[in-house]
Amino acid sequence: MDMSYSVEEQSFRNEVRSWLAGNLPSDIRDKVVGYRHLTKDEFIRWHKILAAKGWSVPHWPVEWGGTGWNITQRYIYDEEFGLAGAPGLPSFGPSMCASVLMRFGSPEQKNRFLPRIRNGDDFWVQGYSEPGAGSDLASLKTRAVRDGDHYRVTGQKIWTTLGHYGDWIFCLVRTDPTAEKRQEGISFLLIDMKTPGITVRPLILMDGGHEVNEIFFDDVRVPVENLVYEENKGWTVAKYLLGHERMGSGQVGGSRREIAALRALAARELKNGKPLMEDTRFRDRLSRLEIELAALELTSMRFVDKMRRSGQPPGADVSMLKIRGTEIQQGITELMMQAVGPMAQPFAAVDNGAIDHYKSRLAPRYFNLRKASIYAGSNEIQRNIIAKMTLGL
């Protein structure tokens, strides 16, 4: 296993870092490092900047507008984005839906949707979870009944991230309710969010933000041509998509930036008249997080090396990146709360007479990150996947 970077790869890292320094809009970066939500217009503006550079879909094949970078270059790209405070593009279109279309889509679907995803013309969202089908996704009940050259879709999706921004949504729906196994009888549909019968209702989270939604489908007509792969074979598509979602859950670059900010914060905050960094117990917890992050980075690089050698997508063991990455993210927010104390409350904190909006966003950030160990399949489910598929237990 080779986990070192070549001279060419180090040069590439410098290129990405330099470009971000000169092209990442300061207002967007300030929102990211200040834990504030980006608007749809801000996401699209950043997407257009990346598309003009040719970097909006670096993991795509060259013939569809990808960069031709190898897996190591793509890993460096993601890491530098996290370090710089650059927002990653929402993965639903460029990573998840696009990967499905390239693997399972018809030529007509590829030609119709992929250029618009690459250019940022359509904002995609994901319709997987339902009130009774989250980690147990195969229990979904949203129905799609064939009616001539359309499906009629009725049901509900929940926890739809950025659903209020969506132009299109990809959905898992049940097309055969009589199938013996729950995983059978499920299909994968692409649905225009402007279709009559779709209602988006906000769900306000503990941090007070509107990030997720519930979406209702009331006899929504979807053209049969928007079916991806085969009817009743959507579970095959769903499993393929979730592997791509979990590979990006580690967020090593972003966590490294967060830990650096935490160190700087602890050097300023006082406890019993001394900087918090001089407190042995706090310093021990921070050191443990740094060690865990270093281990996660090495593990991520091991996956990168494996994928580079085999040319294959990640297997079930990629779930360990999701588990450790999200636990580290939560651990960082916990230490930030400890470092700031009451000043982390979700109101405009005052520090030496000045408003400190960064501190006032720490509590909302802490609450928001509770979801990290649940999305993309809860960490408990991920451990079951590793036990069954990797360890054979």
N, C-alpha and C positions, 0 to 999 in steps of 0.2 A: 504494500500500500504506500503510495507516494503522496504525502500531505504537505510538501513544500511548494512554494511558488517559484516559477521560473523567472528569469530576467524579463522576458516578454510579458508575463502576467503581472509583474510588478509595474511595468511601464503602462500596461492597460489600466491598472488601478489608479495610477496617477492621472491618466487621461480622463477617467470617469470623475475623479475627485475635482479636477480642475474645471471640467465642464459644469458640474453642479454648482461650483462656487460662482461661476459667471452667469448661470442661466436659471437657477432656482429662484423664483420670485420671493422677495423677503417677506411679503405679507402672508404667503402660503406657508413658508417655513416657520414664521412666528406662531401661526395657528397650530402647527404640528407640535412644536416643542412646548407650547403653552396649553396643550391638551384641549384644544377647542375644535369643534366639528367644522369640516369644510362644507361649503355649499356646493350644489350641483355645478354652478357656473365655475367655481374654483377648480373642481375636479376636471371639468372639460377644458378649462384654460391650460392646466398643466398637461393634460393628455395631448392637446394640440401642439404644445411646445416640444414634447417628446416625439410626437409623430413627425414634426418638421425636421428633427434631428435624425429620424429613422430608428429611434430607440423605444418606441411605445410597446413593441411586441418582440423583444430580443430573443425570446425562446421559440418563436415561430420559424418554420422553414423559410429559406430565402425566397422561394417562389411566391410566397404569400406576404412578403414584406418584412421577414425576420432579418436578423443581422448576420447570421452565419457564425455567431460566437459558439465556442464549445461550452460544456457544462461548467467548467471552472470560471470562465469569464462571466457567465450569467450569475454565478454565485457571488463573485466579486462585485458585480453591478448591484445586486440586491443588498449586499453588506454596506457598500458605500452610500446607498440611498438612506439606509437606516442611520448611519453615522452622521450624515449631513442634515438629517431632519427633513428629508424630502419625502412626500407622501408616495407610497406605492399606489399605482392605479388600482381601483377596486377590482378584485380578481374575477368577479363573476363573468365579465365579458372576455377580456384578453386572455385569461388563464383557463377558466373552467369551461365556459360554453365553447370557446374556440378550440380547446383541446378535444372536446367531444365531437365537434363538427369535423375536425380534421381526421379523427379516427372513425367516426360512424356516419357522418353526414353525406348526403347525396351531392353530386357535382353542382346541382342547381342551388342547394342550400349553402355550399361553400362560396359560390360566386355571389350569392345574394348578401350573405351576412358578414363574411370575413373582412372584406375591404372596409365596411362601415365600422366594424369593431376596431380595426387597426387605426383608423383615422379619428376615432372618438365621436362618430356621428350618432351612435346609439348607446344609451346607458342601460346595461343589463343588470338584472337582479335574479336572485335564486328563489325558487318556490319548492322547497323540500319539506320542512317541518310543518306539522299540523298540531292542533290542540292535543290529540291523542297519539301523535307519532313524531317523536323527537329523536332521541337516541335509538329508539325502536322504530326506525323509519319504515320498515316493511308493513307497519300497521296503518299506513295512510289510507284515507277514505275518500278523498276527492275523486269524483267520478268523471269519466269521459266516455260518452255514449256516441257511437258512430251513427251519423245521420246523413246519408248520401256522401257528398264530398267534403263534409265537415264533421268535427266532433262537437258535442255539446258538453261543456265542462261546468260542473256544479260542485262546490265545496269551499273549503277555507284553508289558507296557509297562514302561518304565524311566525313571529320573530324574523320577518323578512327584512334583512338589513338594507337600508337605503331604498326600500320599496317605494317611497314617495318621490324618489328621483327617477324611477324606472321608466324607460321607453319600451323595453321588452323584458319578459320574464321566462326563464326555462323552468318547467314544472314536471314533477313526477305525478302521474295520475293513474287511477285504477281503471283499466279498460276491460278486465275480465274478473268480476267479483266472485265467480264460481271456481276459480283456480284452486287446486289442492293446497299448494304452498303459498304463503303470503308473498314471497318474493316473486312469484309468477303472476301474470296478469297485470303487470305495471308497465306503463309506457312513458316515454319522454317527449314532451311537447314544447314547442316554442310559441309563445303567446304575446301578441301585440297588446300592450297595456292600455291602448286607446280604444280597445274593443268594447262595445256596450255590454254592461253587465258586471264590470269589474269595479269594486269599491275598495279603496285603500284607507285604512283607519290607523291613526298613530297609536303607538304604545310608548308612554313616557317612562323612562327608566329611573333607577334610584339616583342617578346623577342629574336628573332634571332634563336630560337631553332627549330629542326626538331623533333616534337613530334606527329603531326597528318599528315594524308595522304588522298589522294583520290585514290580510287581503281576502276578500270574498269574491267568489265566482258564482254568478247567478245565471245559469243557462247561457254561458259564453260560447259563441260560435268560433271554432278554430279550424282553419283549412287543414285537410288531411295532409297536404304537402308540407305542413309544419311538424309532422311526426318525424323524429330522428330515429334511425335504425328501424327495427321491426316492431310492429304492435305486439304488446305483451312481453317484450324483451328489454324493457327499460331498466331493469335491475342490473343488467350487464353494463349499461351506460353509467348508471349511478355509482357503481363500485369503481369504475375507471376514473370518474370525475373526482371522487373523494380522495383517491390517492394523490392527485395533484394538489388538492386543497391542503392536505396535511403536511406535504413536503415544505410548504411555505410558512408553517406555523411556528418555527423556531425563532425567527426574527432576531438573529444574533447581532446584527449591526445596530438595530434600534435599542436592544438591551445594553450593549456596550456604551452607547451614548447616554442612556438613562443612568447607568451606574456612575459614569463620570460626573453627571449632574448631581447625583446623590452624594458623591464624595465632596464635591465643592460645597454643597449645602451643609453637610455635616461639619465641614471646616469652619463655617460661619456661625452655625447655631450653637448656643451656649447651654451647658448643663452644669449647674452648681458653679457657675462662673468660669467654666473651662469649655473649650470647643468639644462638641459631641464626639469628634473623632478620637479624642483621648479617653473616651469611655470604653473600657475593655470589652464589655458585653456587646455594645453596639458594633465595635470594630470587628469582633469575632463573627457576628452575623453577616456583616458586609463582606468579610473575607470569604466566608462560606459561599455566598452568592457569586462572588467573582470566580471561585474555583469551579462551581457548578456551571457557570457560563463558559469557562474555558473548556470544560469537558464537553459541553454541548457543541461548541464550535468544532472541536476535534471530531465528534461524532458526525456532525453535518458534513465535514470535509471527507469523512470516510464514505458517506453515502454518495457524495459528489464523485469521488474516485471510482466507486463501484459502478455508478451510472456511466461515467466516462469510458470505462473499460468494456462494459457490456452493451451499452447503447440501449438498455432497457429502462422502462419507467420504474419508480420505486415500488418495493413490495410491501407486505404487511408490516415489516419491522420499522417502516418509516413512522409508525405511530409513536415510537419512543421520542422522536423530535417534537411532536405535538405535546406529549405529556410534559417533558422537561422544559420545553420552551415556554409554555403557558405558566407552569409553576414558578419559573424564574421571574417572569413578568409580574406575577402576583406578589412574589417576595419583594421585588423592588418597590412596588407601591406601598407595601406594608412598612418597609423601613423609611420611606419618605414621609409617611404619616407619623411615624415615631419621631423622626427628626424635627418636624415642624410643630407637632402637637396641636393645640387648639387653633393655631393660625391656618391649619389646613381646611377649616370649615368652608363650605361652599358659599362664601360671600366675599366681598372685596377685603382681603386681609390688609392690615396696616403694619408696615415695617419701618420703624424709625420715622414715623410721620408720613411715609409715602405709601401709596397704594401698590401692593404687590399682587398682581393678578396671577402670577405663576403659583404662588402659595395657595391662593383661593381656589385653584383648580385641582389641587392634590386630592382632596376628599372625593370629588366627583370622579377623578381618574381611578381612585381605589375602588369605588363602587362599580364603575364600568368594567374594570378588569376581572370582576368576579365571574363574568360570562366566559372568560378565555378558556377555562377548563371544561366548558360545556359545549361550545360551538365546534363544528366539524366532527361531531361525535364526542361525547363526554369522555374524560380521561379514564373513568372506570371501564367504559366500553373499549377504549384503546388497549387497556391492560388485558382484557379478555381476548382481543384480537391477537395480541402478541403471544399470549399463552397458547391459543389454539392454532394459529397459522404459522408461527415461527418456532415455538418451543414444543409443539405437538402435545400439549397437556389436555 
